[in-house]
Amino acid sequence: MVTDFPRTLSLLRQEKKLSQKKAAEALGISQALLSHYENGVREPGLSFVVRAADFYGVSCDYLLGRTMSREGAAISVEELGDLSEEKGNVLRGSVSAMLQKKLLVNSSGILLDILGKVGHKGLIGDVSAYLSAAIYKAYRYVYMISGKYSDTMFPVPAHLFSDLCDAEMKMREYRLRALASSNQDSREPLEFPDLSIDGLSQEYPNLAPALLSVLHNVSESLEKMTPDQE
């Protein structure tokens, strides 16, 4: 809240093209106090947060930086849309983009289904956070390349997001390696489904080709980067 609230409060006022004086009057506080809130000098009480959220037409969670959705409503698993299952869904664009969509959506589906069967919360959390950071980083670059939008949509500035995503992913890798090591030495190791090619093909006959294709393509790319060993 210390960093996100002042920034968001200021941006919302600027979106409405209001001076601090006008906004302060509408919110029932002094201009000096609003200035303190926007500069992070003071933190507001709950009543002001609710009042400001109502005034700017956003949720309290958005105002506090807890979500990037202005509505800020929690979404259940049942409500979360599945792009791969939407009726009439067509990915517009090149054939290459359509192919990559199928490969990545289906591969991610298998991976997360496997994690669900294992049922280890730490493993699920670390893999999900790792993938989320990769998606976030890729989207930020696409957003940057478009050149159409202000970077103020994101709390993390453009010159920092890439390194911070790398740091997040490295931390998750460390945790996954630690779990792999401890699981091997455990008297009660985690139980996994069959992860062999035959096992995947049998369990996911329609989706497995996508995952195997991704594994093959990345393996080939990595092999090209590997120094020749004589």
CORCORQUI-V536880 format. One record per helix or strand of 2 or more residues. SS is the DSSP state (a for helix, b for strand). FROM is the first residue (numbers start at 1). LEN is the number of residues. If there is no record, write none. Layout:
ss & from & len
SS & FROM & LEN
SS & FROM & LEN
This chain:
ss & from & len
a & 4 & 12
a & 20 & 8
a & 31 & 8
a & 46 & 11
a & 60 & 4
a & 83 & 3
a & 95 & 24
a & 121 & 26
a & 151 & 3
a & 161 & 25
a & 197 & 7
a & 208 & 18
